[in-house]
Amino acid sequence: MRSLRSPGWQGGLALLAALVAAVVGMADQLDLVPTATSRLRDDAFYEFAWAANVAAGRGPMVSEGVTTSGVQLLWSLLLVPVAALGGAAALPVVAPWLGFGLHLGTAGLWWFGTRDRLAGCCLALCWLGHPLLLRESQNGQETALAGACLVGLWLVRRRGRALPVAVASLAVLARSELWAFVVAVSLARHGVRSPRAWLAPACSLLVHLVANRLLGGGWWPDSALPMAWLAHANHALLAEGAAAWFARAWWFARPVLLGSPWALASAMGSGVAVFALLRGCWPARLRLLPIALVGAAAVGGAQDLWPAAWAALGLLLFPASRWRRPAIGRGAWLLAAAALVALHWAVRWYPRDYYLAPLVVVAMLALRSFARWRWLLVVFALAQVADRGLVGSEPLAGQAAMELAGRFAADVVPAGTRLGSFNSGLVTFQAAVLAPPARRLPIVNLDGVVDARAFAALRQRRLSAWLDEQRIAGLLDHPVQFALDARLPHACGHWFGQGFAPADDLQELARFVVPGATLDRPGTDSVRLYWRRGMGPPPPRPAAVRDLGIGPDGGRCLLWPARAGEVLEAEGPAEGRRALLGVDADTVVVLRLPDDLRCGGRLFVRGQLEPLLRLGPL
């Protein structure tokens, strides 16, 4: 075995290619200032709020008044000291870099945990520069921790009994679906028939179930069912028949068969994993069949064929000389990865990119098994560079309005007013965690992700009655959340109860707008604050326009009590009037102003000569 100091020309080329992959990946995906519009999803703020509440002595809760298991517990616990030492405001700053640090540490595990140091160095560099892992390590969530735990589980798999069980328990607390990989590791070590094979899976599952039961509304995480249930329940409301249901089910099931999730994790690595499993048992006389099938599928218009193509190419070029039984370890790991994709895509119908970090581990392990083929390391690194276009930026611009709503909702309703919200992570963090006590608004989660009570009410189709019981006076979210059209993603109007009609039951008080910022679905151009009719008279409307100063993203913000049909116009220091926003209802608009108005300007209502407000420089 060659050492890292004398790698030979093939090893040197592999190191160079891996270094290029690391540099290109870092240049593409490293974000020095991750924010709610670039990296930090709304889901991350559930964990921030949970950790901040624990650190402040309010208990393990996000939604007002109830503890929850709807966060990934190990990551959230790691954030508690950050909140205790630096305050809640430090969490969105520190958490992405903590995740990136774990990503770096996992790269080190690949290097020092691989006997072939050159192969380990190449794997470490490819892990370090993996576009998906880089992006998701800075998402403020547990993705990097899950990857580290999974690699650690593989490293300690043969070291006694207590250590694998402990790491397995941590892995499942880091991300619950890693339990499938705990089973894979145990089966690979002990075999299916050995009772010891079920020690780590049983202990880790027990720890997970007990934690969920103590903190949440049941044995499973509070976040496990709500979004999947909504997708299936809304589809059932369409009553399109069995054919439409099977068509939709097949749409989500296709990716399990080496589709887009495998390509996003690593098209070549996934193909190598399949090749490693099948090579010894696939007859050499049939080596043309896989590549022929892939070619026929491509001619027929099929897409997402690269993982299958890599596997088929390997079987064509490198058939085994004799039959071998497939290694149980390779089969178990690949089956666990397929189970993860099947769970989130085919079963839950709720795919998310950050679920795919374990698939990258499987790809790396497959490549490691052929590390003696130095040229394969070269191709793998170059393929990773070629695949970087698959991982784009996150469409999170629409979260700016959610952040704006959380910061300034207290300028529209009195402090202490109980508000309900479906997408409540950012809103809760701004309005109930960061806000000073004099402006704090209790936020109750409505989709059930961090509030089992709300999910039970949704399933019983009595959310309106439950809101009455909880004395929730207002609702704060995108308009699509209250729609009755089940074809719209996340529409929840049907689950409020019989007779619910948004136009009759909800009175709009305010809308929070960041021009040009929207999420990737209809009905998300603004966040609206509604007063629930029947909860008494709404709070008085602000009487005058007001400069709110600096908003959560550093932009200048305005509060404008608008009338239906009015159009707000701006006149900056260097140009004439231009339209900013028109409204179709009497409402209070909280608007993020263009950057050029930070230096001053004038605001007008169209048709009026006198300025509505003169803005001085900030």
C-alpha positions in Angstrom: 0.0 0.0 0.0 1.4 3.4 -1.0 1.6 6.1 1.6 0.2 9.6 1.2 3.8 10.9 0.8 4.4 8.8 -2.4 1.1 8.5 -4.1 2.2 7.7 -7.6 1.0 9.6 -10.6 -2.6 8.1 -10.4 -2.8 8.9 -6.7 -1.4 12.4 -7.3 -4.0 13.0 -10.0 -6.7 11.7 -7.6 -5.6 14.2 -4.9 -5.6 17.0 -7.4 -9.1 16.2 -8.7 -10.4 15.9 -5.1 -8.8 19.3 -4.2 -10.4 20.8 -7.2 -13.8 19.4 -6.1 -13.3 20.9 -2.6 -12.3 24.3 -3.9 -15.1 24.5 -6.5 -17.7 23.3 -4.0 -16.6 25.8 -1.4 -16.6 28.6 -3.9 -20.1 27.7 -5.1 -21.9 27.0 -1.8 -20.1 28.5 1.2 -22.1 31.5 2.5 -20.2 33.7 4.9 -23.4 35.4 6.2 -26.2 32.9 6.2 -29.7 34.5 6.6 -33.3 33.7 6.5 -33.4 34.5 2.8 -30.3 32.6 1.8 -29.8 29.5 4.1 -32.0 29.4 7.2 -35.3 27.8 6.5 -38.4 28.4 8.7 -37.8 24.9 10.1 -34.5 26.0 11.6 -36.2 28.7 13.7 -38.4 26.0 15.4 -35.1 24.6 16.8 -33.8 28.1 17.6 -37.0 28.9 19.6 -36.9 25.5 21.4 -33.3 26.0 22.5 -33.9 29.6 23.5 -36.9 28.7 25.6 -35.0 25.9 27.3 -32.1 28.3 28.0 -34.5 30.9 29.4 -36.2 28.5 31.7 -39.5 28.5 29.8 -39.2 24.8 29.0 -38.8 22.7 25.8 -41.5 24.5 23.8 -42.0 26.4 20.5 -45.7 26.8 20.3 -47.1 28.8 23.2 -48.3 26.6 26.1 -47.1 23.1 25.2 -43.8 21.2 25.2 -42.9 19.4 22.0 -40.7 16.7 20.4 -41.2 18.3 17.0 -37.5 19.3 16.7 -34.5 17.1 16.2 -33.5 16.8 19.8 -29.7 16.3 19.8 -29.1 19.4 17.6 -31.6 21.5 19.6 -29.8 20.5 22.8 -26.5 21.5 21.3 -28.0 24.9 20.7 -29.1 25.5 24.3 -25.6 26.5 25.5 -25.3 28.9 22.6 -28.6 30.6 23.6 -27.6 30.6 27.3 -24.2 32.2 26.7 -24.9 34.5 23.7 -28.6 35.0 24.0 -31.3 34.0 21.5 -30.1 36.5 19.0 -26.8 34.6 18.7 -28.5 31.4 17.4 -29.1 32.4 13.7 -25.4 33.6 13.6 -23.7 30.7 15.4 -25.9 27.7 14.3 -24.8 27.8 10.6 -21.2 27.9 11.6 -21.6 25.2 14.2 -23.0 23.1 11.4 -20.1 24.0 9.1 -17.7 23.1 11.8 -19.3 19.6 12.1 -19.1 19.3 8.3 -15.3 20.0 8.6 -15.0 17.5 11.5 -16.8 14.8 9.4 -14.3 15.3 6.6 -11.6 14.7 9.2 -13.3 11.4 10.2 -13.2 10.2 6.6 -9.4 11.0 6.4 -8.3 9.5 9.7 -10.9 6.7 9.7 -9.7 5.2 6.4 -6.6 3.0 6.5 -5.7 3.9 3.0 -4.6 7.5 3.8 -4.6 8.7 0.2 -8.1 7.4 -0.4 -9.1 8.9 3.0 -7.7 12.3 2.0 -9.6 12.1 -1.3 -12.9 11.2 0.4 -12.4 13.9 2.9 -11.8 16.6 0.2 -14.8 15.4 -1.8 -17.0 15.4 1.4 -15.7 18.9 2.2 -16.6 20.2 -1.2 -19.9 18.3 -1.7 -22.3 21.1 -2.9 -25.4 19.6 -1.2 -23.6 19.0 2.1 -22.0 22.4 2.1 -25.3 24.2 1.5 -27.2 22.1 4.1 -24.5 22.3 6.7 -25.3 26.0 7.0 -29.1 25.6 7.1 -29.2 26.1 10.8 -30.6 22.5 11.2 -29.2 19.2 12.1 -28.0 18.0 8.7 -24.3 18.2 9.4 -24.8 16.6 12.8 -26.7 13.7 11.2 -23.9 13.2 8.7 -21.3 13.2 11.5 -23.2 10.7 13.6 -23.7 8.4 10.7 -20.0 8.4 9.8 -19.2 7.9 13.5 -21.5 5.0 13.7 -19.7 3.3 10.8 -16.3 4.0 12.4 -17.3 2.4 15.8 -19.3 -0.5 14.5 -16.8 -3.1 15.6 -15.6 -1.5 18.9 -17.3 -3.5 21.6 -20.9 -3.3 22.5 -21.5 -0.2 24.6 -19.9 2.3 22.2 -21.9 1.3 19.1 -25.1 1.4 21.2 -24.3 4.9 22.5 -23.4 6.3 19.1 -26.5 4.7 17.6 -28.7 6.4 20.3 -27.1 9.7 19.5 -27.6 9.2 15.8 -31.3 8.5 16.2 -31.7 11.6 18.4 -29.8 13.6 15.8 -32.3 12.5 13.1 -34.9 9.9 13.7 -34.8 8.2 10.3 -31.1 7.3 10.9 -32.5 4.3 12.8 -32.7 2.5 9.5 -28.9 2.8 9.3 -28.5 1.6 12.8 -30.3 -1.5 11.8 -28.0 -1.8 8.7 -24.8 -1.5 10.7 -26.0 -4.1 13.3 -27.1 -6.6 10.7 -23.8 -6.2 8.7 -21.8 -6.9 11.9 -23.8 -9.7 13.5 -26.0 -11.2 10.8 -29.7 -11.4 10.8 -30.0 -14.4 13.0 -27.9 -13.2 15.9 -29.8 -11.6 18.9 -27.0 -9.2 19.3 -27.9 -7.7 16.0 -30.9 -6.1 17.5 -29.3 -4.6 20.7 -28.3 -1.3 19.2 -31.5 -0.9 17.2 -33.7 -1.7 20.2 -31.8 0.6 22.6 -31.7 3.5 20.3 -35.3 3.2 19.3 -36.3 3.0 23.0 -34.4 6.2 23.8 -36.1 7.9 20.9 -39.6 6.8 21.8 -39.2 7.7 25.5 -37.9 11.2 24.7 -40.8 11.8 22.3 -43.3 10.6 24.8 -41.9 12.8 27.6 -41.7 15.9 25.5 -44.5 15.6 22.9 -47.9 14.3 22.2 -47.1 10.7 21.4 -44.4 8.1 20.8 -43.3 9.6 17.5 -42.0 13.1 16.9 -44.7 15.7 16.7 -43.3 16.8 13.3 -43.5 13.3 11.8 -47.1 13.3 10.5 -48.6 16.8 10.1 -47.2 17.8 6.7 -47.5 14.3 5.2 -51.1 14.0 6.5 -52.0 17.4 5.0 -50.7 16.4 1.5 -52.6 13.1 1.6 -55.8 14.6 3.1 -56.0 17.5 0.6 -55.4 15.1 -2.3 -58.3 12.9 -1.0 -60.6 15.9 -0.9 -60.2 16.2 -4.7 -62.0 12.9 -5.1 -60.3 12.3 -8.5 -60.6 8.5 -8.2 -58.1 5.6 -7.9 -56.4 6.4 -11.1 -55.4 9.9 -10.0 -54.3 8.6 -6.6 -52.0 6.0 -8.2 -50.7 8.5 -10.7 -49.7 10.8 -7.8 -48.3 8.0 -5.8 -46.2 6.8 -8.7 -44.9 10.4 -9.2 -43.5 10.4 -5.7 -42.4 6.7 -5.8 -40.3 7.0 -8.9 -37.3 8.7 -7.2 -36.8 5.7 -5.0 -35.7 3.8 -8.2 -32.3 5.6 -8.5 -34.0 8.9 -9.4 -33.3 12.5 -8.6 -32.5 12.1 -4.8 -29.7 9.7 -5.6 -28.4 12.0 -8.3 -28.5 15.0 -6.0 -26.6 13.1 -3.3 -24.1 11.7 -5.9 -25.0 10.3 -9.2 -21.8 8.4 -9.6 -21.5 7.4 -6.0 -25.0 6.0 -6.0 -24.2 4.1 -9.2 -21.0 2.7 -7.6 -23.0 1.6 -4.6 -25.4 -0.4 -6.8 -22.5 -1.7 -8.8 -20.7 -2.8 -5.7 -23.7 -4.8 -4.6 -24.5 -6.4 -7.9 -21.1 -7.0 -9.4 -20.4 -10.4 -7.8 -23.8 -11.9 -8.5 -24.6 -10.4 -11.9 -23.9 -12.9 -14.7 -21.1 -11.7 -17.0 -23.0 -13.0 -20.0 -25.8 -10.4 -19.2 -23.5 -7.5 -18.8 -24.9 -5.7 -21.8 -28.5 -5.9 -20.5 -28.3 -3.1 -17.9 -26.8 -0.5 -20.2 -29.2 -1.5 -22.9 -32.2 -1.0 -20.6 -30.8 2.4 -19.6 -30.4 3.4 -23.2 -33.9 2.3 -24.1 -35.3 4.3 -21.2 -33.4 7.4 -22.4 -34.8 6.9 -25.9 -38.3 6.6 -24.4 -37.9 10.0 -22.7 -37.1 8.9 -19.2 -35.0 11.3 -17.1 -32.8 11.1 -13.9 -31.0 8.1 -15.4 -27.4 9.0 -14.3 -27.2 6.8 -11.2 -28.5 3.8 -13.1 -26.2 4.6 -16.0 -23.1 4.6 -13.8 -24.1 1.3 -12.3 -24.8 -0.2 -15.7 -21.5 1.1 -17.1 -19.7 -0.6 -14.2 -21.4 -3.9 -14.8 -20.5 -3.6 -18.5 -16.8 -2.8 -18.1 -15.9 -4.6 -14.9 -17.9 -7.9 -14.6 -16.8 -10.3 -11.8 -14.8 -13.3 -12.9 -16.9 -15.6 -10.7 -20.1 -15.6 -8.7 -20.0 -14.2 -5.2 -22.7 -13.8 -2.6 -23.6 -10.1 -2.2 -22.0 -8.6 1.0 -24.7 -8.1 3.6 -23.2 -4.8 4.7 -23.4 -3.2 1.3 -26.9 -4.5 0.8 -28.1 -3.3 4.2 -26.6 0.2 3.8 -28.1 0.5 0.3 -31.5 -0.8 1.6 -31.4 1.7 4.4 -30.8 4.6 2.0 -33.6 3.4 -0.2 -35.9 3.2 2.8 -35.1 6.8 3.7 -36.0 8.0 0.2 -39.1 5.8 0.2 -40.2 7.3 3.5 -40.0 10.9 2.6 -40.8 10.7 -1.1 -43.1 7.7 -1.7 -44.8 7.5 1.7 -44.9 11.1 3.2 -45.0 12.9 -0.2 -42.9 15.6 1.6 -39.4 15.6 0.0 -36.6 17.9 1.2 -33.0 18.1 0.1 -31.6 18.0 3.6 -32.9 14.5 4.1 -30.3 13.2 1.6 -27.1 13.6 3.6 -27.1 9.9 4.6 -27.1 8.9 0.9 -23.8 10.8 0.5 -22.4 8.6 3.2 -23.5 5.5 1.4 -21.9 6.8 -1.8 -18.6 7.5 -0.1 -18.6 4.0 1.6 -19.1 2.4 -1.8 -16.3 4.4 -3.3 -14.1 3.5 -0.4 -14.5 -0.2 -1.2 -12.8 0.4 -4.6 -10.2 2.8 -3.3 -7.4 0.7 -4.8 -8.7 1.9 -8.2 -7.1 5.3 -8.1 -8.6 6.3 -11.4 -12.0 5.8 -9.9 -11.3 8.5 -7.3 -10.3 10.8 -10.1 -13.6 10.2 -12.0 -15.6 10.5 -8.8 -14.2 13.9 -7.9 -14.6 15.2 -11.5 -18.2 13.9 -11.6 -18.9 15.8 -8.4 -17.7 19.0 -10.0 -19.8 18.3 -13.0 -22.9 17.7 -10.8 -22.6 20.9 -8.9 -25.2 22.5 -11.1 -27.8 20.2 -9.6 -27.6 22.1 -6.3 -28.8 25.6 -6.7 -29.6 28.3 -4.2 -32.6 27.9 -1.9 -35.8 29.7 -2.9 -36.1 31.4 0.5 -36.7 35.0 -0.6 -40.3 34.8 0.5 -39.2 34.3 4.1 -38.3 38.0 4.3 -42.0 38.8 4.7 -42.4 36.2 7.5 -39.5 37.7 9.3 -41.0 41.2 8.8 -44.3 40.0 10.2 -42.7 38.6 13.3 -40.8 41.8 14.0 -43.6 44.3 13.5 -46.9 42.5 14.2 -46.8 44.1 17.7 -47.2 47.5 15.9 -50.7 46.4 14.7 -52.1 44.4 17.7 -51.4 44.9 21.4 -48.7 42.9 23.2 -50.0 39.7 24.7 -52.5 39.1 21.9 -52.5 35.3 21.1 -51.8 34.7 17.4 -51.9 31.4 15.5 -49.6 30.6 12.6 -49.0 27.6 10.4 -45.5 28.5 9.2 -44.6 29.7 12.7 -40.9 29.2 13.0 -39.6 32.7 12.0 -42.7 34.4 13.3 -42.3 32.8 16.7 -38.6 33.5 17.0 -39.1 37.2 16.1 -42.4 37.9 18.0 -42.2 35.6 21.0 -38.5 35.0 21.6 -36.4 38.0 20.4 -39.1 40.6 21.2 -38.8 42.5 24.5 -41.5 41.7 27.0 -43.4 44.9 26.3 -43.9 43.8 22.7 -44.0 40.0 23.0 -46.8 38.2 21.2 -47.6 34.5 22.1 -47.6 32.5 18.9 -49.4 29.1 18.7 -48.3 26.7 15.9 -51.3 25.6 13.9 -50.0 22.9 11.5 -49.1 20.6 14.4 -45.4 20.3 13.7 -44.5 21.6 17.1 -48.0 21.4 18.7 -49.8 18.0 18.9 -53.0 19.7 20.1 -53.3 21.7 16.9 -52.7 18.6 14.8 -55.4 16.7 16.6 -57.8 19.6 16.0 -56.9 19.6 12.3 -57.5 15.9 11.9 -60.9 16.2 13.6 -61.8 19.1 11.3 -62.4 21.4 14.3 -59.5 23.9 14.2 -61.9 26.9 14.6 -63.4 25.5 17.7 -59.9 24.7 19.1 -58.8 28.3 18.4 -61.8 29.5 20.4 -60.8 27.3 23.3 -57.3 28.6 23.2 -58.5 32.2 23.0 -56.5 32.8 19.8 -57.7 36.1 18.4 -55.6 36.5 15.3 -54.0 34.5 12.5 -50.7 35.4 10.9 -49.6 33.6 7.7 -49.7 33.6 3.9 -53.2 33.8 2.5 -52.8 30.3 0.9 -52.9 28.7 4.3 -56.6 29.6 4.8 -57.7 28.7 1.3 -60.4 26.2 0.6 -58.9 25.0 -2.7 -57.3 21.6 -1.9 -55.2 21.9 -5.1 -53.1 24.6 -3.5 -50.1 23.4 -1.5 -50.6 23.8 2.3 -54.2 25.0 2.0 -55.9 24.3 5.3 -59.3 26.0 5.0 -61.2 22.7 4.9 -59.8 21.6 8.3 -61.1 24.6 10.2 -64.5 23.2 10.4 -67.8 23.0 8.6 -68.9 26.4 7.3 -65.5 28.1 7.5 -65.1 30.8 4.9 -62.0 33.0 5.0 -63.8 36.1 3.5 -66.5 35.9 6.2 -64.6 34.6 9.2 -61.4 36.6 8.9 -61.0 40.3 8.9 -57.7 41.5 7.5 -55.8 43.9 9.8 -52.4 44.1 8.1 -50.2 42.7 5.4 -46.4 42.5 5.5 -44.7 43.0 2.2 -41.2 42.7 0.8 -41.6 43.6 -2.9 -40.4 41.0 -5.3 -40.0 38.3 -2.6 -42.2 35.3 -2.8 -42.0 31.6 -2.0 -42.3 28.9 -4.7 -46.1 28.5 -4.5 -49.1 30.8 -5.1 -50.6 32.9 -2.4 -47.3 33.8 -0.8 -46.7 37.4 -2.1 -47.3 38.7 1.5 -47.9 37.6 5.0 -51.3 38.7 6.3 -52.6 39.3 9.8 -56.3 38.5 10.3 -58.6 39.1 13.2 -61.0 36.3 13.9 -64.6 37.5 13.8 -66.3 36.6 17.0 -63.3 37.4 19.2 -64.5 40.8 20.0 -63.8 44.1 18.2 -60.5 44.3 16.4 -57.8 46.5 17.8 -57.9 50.1 16.7 -56.2 50.8 13.4 -53.0 52.9 13.5 -53.9 56.4 12.7 -50.8 57.7 10.9 -48.0 56.5 8.6 -44.8 55.8 10.5 -41.2 55.2 9.7 -40.4 51.9 11.5 -36.6 52.2 11.0 -34.4 49.2 10.4 -36.0 45.9 9.8 -34.7 42.4 10.5 -32.8 42.2 7.2 -31.2 45.7 7.6 -33.7 47.4 5.3 -35.8 50.4 6.0 -39.5 49.6 6.9 -42.7 51.6 6.8 -46.1 51.3 8.4 -48.9 52.7 6.2 -52.6 52.6 7.1 -53.9 52.2 3.5 -57.3 52.4 2.0 -58.7 50.2 -0.8 -57.5 51.4 -4.2 -54.6 53.5 -3.0 -51.2 53.3 -4.5 -48.1 54.2 -2.6 -45.4 56.0 -4.6 -41.8 56.9 -3.7 -39.6 59.8 -4.7 -35.9 59.1 -4.0 -33.0 61.5 -3.8 -31.9 60.8 -7.3 -35.1 60.1 -9.3 -38.8 61.0 -9.7 -41.9 59.2 -8.5 -42.4 55.5 -8.9 -45.1 53.2 -7.8 -44.2 50.9 -4.8 -47.4 49.1 -3.9 -51.1 49.2 -4.5 -53.8 47.7 -2.1 -57.2 46.2 -2.8 -58.6 46.5 0.7 -58.5 48.7 3.8 -55.5 47.4 5.6 -52.3 48.4 7.4 -49.3 47.8 5.2 -45.9 47.1 6.7 -43.5 47.5 3.8 -39.8 46.9 3.3 -38.7 50.0 1.4 -36.2 50.0 -1.5 -32.6 50.4 -0.4 -32.2 53.9 -2.1 -34.7 55.3 0.4 -32.3 54.6 3.3 -30.7 57.9 2.3 -34.0 59.8 2.4 -36.9 60.7 0.1 -40.6 61.3 0.0 -43.6 59.0 -0.1 -46.9 59.9 -1.7 -50.4 58.4 -2.2 -51.0 58.5 -5.9 -53.1 61.6 -6.9 -52.1 63.6 -3.9 -49.7 66.6 -4.1 -48.7 66.7 -0.4 -46.2 64.0 0.7 -47.5 61.3 2.9 -44.1 61.1 4.7 -40.7 62.7 4.4 -37.9 60.3 5.1 -34.6 61.5 6.5 -31.4 59.6 6.1 -30.9 56.7 8.5 
